């Protein structure tokens, strides 16, 4: 994925683990997850990329990657540390295309509490910038989701 030359966004990736329901066993498991903030079409997006199957499998179907894309300005509600300080929850609105308005949650785990705190801080900086831009556009009468600004 390439960044637009006009974009002035920071782009960084962090390796965490994501809590995912295994379709076969119906049990939750921790899978590697690449968390990256990218700029695309004038928006800052958080992408969570998780292998869909175990890394030990080598069939073609197992090489697929599940990607969750969250618009930092209109979808991300909160990034909250959990009691176990190496973990955090992401709360976000379902994509606009689904029109459900449902709030979804992802649980992520860092190698340590320090890594988790650093990632949360990195995540909140662009989220604040996006919301400040939304406030500016709202005063101009163009905000799409004023409830996100509360």
C-alpha positions as CSV (number, residue, x, y, z in Angstrom):
1,X,0.0,0.0,0.0
2,X,1.4,3.4,-0.9
3,X,0.9,6.7,0.8
4,X,-0.2,9.7,-1.1
5,X,2.5,12.3,-1.6
6,X,0.0,15.0,-0.4
7,X,-0.5,13.2,2.9
8,X,1.3,14.6,5.9
9,X,0.5,11.7,8.2
10,X,2.9,9.6,10.2
11,X,2.9,6.0,9.2
12,X,4.2,3.3,11.6
13,X,3.6,-0.3,12.3
14,X,3.6,-2.2,15.6
15,X,3.5,-6.0,16.1
16,X,0.9,-7.0,18.7
17,X,-1.3,-10.0,19.3
18,X,-5.0,-9.9,18.6
19,X,-7.7,-12.1,20.3
20,X,-9.5,-14.0,17.6
21,X,-12.1,-16.7,17.7
22,X,-10.9,-19.9,16.1
23,X,-13.6,-21.1,13.7
24,X,-12.8,-24.8,14.2
25,X,-12.4,-25.0,17.9
26,X,-14.7,-22.1,18.9
27,X,-12.1,-21.0,21.4
28,X,-10.3,-17.7,21.5
29,X,-6.6,-17.6,20.7
30,X,-3.9,-14.9,20.4
31,X,-2.7,-14.4,16.8
32,X,0.1,-12.1,15.6
33,X,-1.3,-8.8,14.4
34,X,0.4,-6.0,12.5
35,X,-1.1,-2.6,13.6
36,X,-0.4,0.2,11.1
37,X,-1.7,3.7,10.7
38,X,-1.8,4.7,7.0
39,X,-3.0,7.8,5.1
40,X,-5.3,7.1,2.2
41,X,-7.7,9.4,0.4
42,X,-7.1,12.1,2.9
43,X,-8.0,9.9,5.9
44,X,-5.9,8.4,8.6
45,X,-6.8,4.7,8.9
46,X,-5.7,2.0,11.5
47,X,-5.2,-1.3,9.8
48,X,-5.1,-4.5,11.9
49,X,-3.7,-7.4,9.8
50,X,-3.9,-10.9,11.2
51,X,-3.1,-14.2,9.5
52,X,-6.4,-16.1,9.1
53,X,-4.8,-19.5,10.0
54,X,-1.9,-20.8,12.0
55,X,1.5,-19.8,10.7
56,X,2.5,-23.5,10.7
57,X,0.1,-24.3,7.9
58,X,1.4,-24.0,4.4
59,X,-1.7,-24.5,2.1
60,X,-2.6,-21.6,-0.2
61,X,-5.9,-20.9,1.6
62,X,-3.9,-20.5,4.9
63,X,-1.8,-17.6,3.5
64,X,-4.8,-15.2,3.6
65,X,-4.7,-12.2,5.9
66,X,-7.7,-10.8,7.7
67,X,-7.6,-7.0,7.7
68,X,-9.7,-4.7,9.8
69,X,-9.6,-1.1,8.7
70,X,-10.8,1.6,11.1
71,X,-11.1,5.3,10.2
72,X,-9.6,7.2,13.1
73,X,-11.9,10.3,12.6
74,X,-15.2,8.6,12.2
75,X,-15.0,5.1,13.6
76,X,-12.6,4.8,16.5
77,X,-14.3,5.6,19.8
78,X,-11.6,4.7,22.4
79,X,-8.4,2.9,23.1
80,X,-8.5,1.6,26.7
81,X,-5.8,-0.2,28.7
82,X,-7.1,-3.3,30.5
83,X,-6.5,-4.4,34.1
84,X,-3.6,-6.6,32.7
85,X,-1.6,-3.6,31.6
86,X,-0.1,-5.5,28.6
87,X,-3.5,-5.6,27.0
88,X,-5.9,-3.0,25.6
89,X,-9.4,-2.8,24.0
90,X,-10.2,-0.8,20.8
91,X,-13.8,0.2,20.6
92,X,-15.0,1.4,17.2
93,X,-18.1,1.8,15.1
94,X,-18.8,-0.9,12.4
95,X,-17.9,0.3,8.9
96,X,-20.4,2.8,7.5
97,X,-21.1,0.4,4.6
98,X,-22.8,-2.0,7.1
99,X,-25.1,0.8,8.3
100,X,-25.5,-1.0,11.6
101,X,-24.2,1.6,13.9
102,X,-22.9,-1.3,16.0
103,X,-20.0,-0.7,18.4
104,X,-17.3,-3.4,17.9
105,X,-14.4,-4.3,20.2
106,X,-10.9,-5.8,19.5
107,X,-8.6,-6.9,22.3
108,X,-4.9,-6.5,21.6
109,X,-1.9,-7.6,23.7
110,X,1.6,-6.2,23.6
111,X,4.8,-7.9,24.8
112,X,4.8,-5.8,28.0
113,X,2.9,-3.1,29.8
114,X,5.4,-0.5,28.6
115,X,4.9,-1.5,25.0
116,X,1.2,-1.4,25.4
117,X,1.3,2.1,26.9
118,X,3.6,3.3,24.1
119,X,1.2,1.9,21.5
120,X,-1.8,3.5,23.1
121,X,-0.1,6.9,23.2
122,X,0.9,6.5,19.5
123,X,-2.7,5.6,18.7
124,X,-4.2,8.5,20.5
125,X,-2.1,11.2,18.9
126,X,-3.4,10.8,15.4
127,X,-6.9,10.1,16.8
128,X,-6.8,13.5,18.5
129,X,-5.6,15.2,15.4
130,X,-8.5,13.6,13.4
131,X,-11.0,14.7,15.9
132,X,-9.6,18.3,16.0
133,X,-10.0,18.4,12.2
134,X,-13.6,17.1,12.6
135,X,-14.3,19.9,15.1
136,X,-13.0,22.4,12.6
137,X,-15.1,21.0,9.8
138,X,-18.1,20.9,12.2
139,X,-17.8,24.6,12.8
140,X,-17.9,25.0,9.1
141,X,-21.0,22.8,9.0
142,X,-19.5,19.7,7.3
143,X,-19.0,17.2,10.1
144,X,-20.6,13.8,9.4
145,X,-20.5,12.3,12.9
146,X,-20.9,15.0,15.6
147,X,-21.5,12.3,18.3
148,X,-17.9,11.2,18.0
149,X,-16.7,14.5,19.3
150,X,-18.2,14.2,22.7
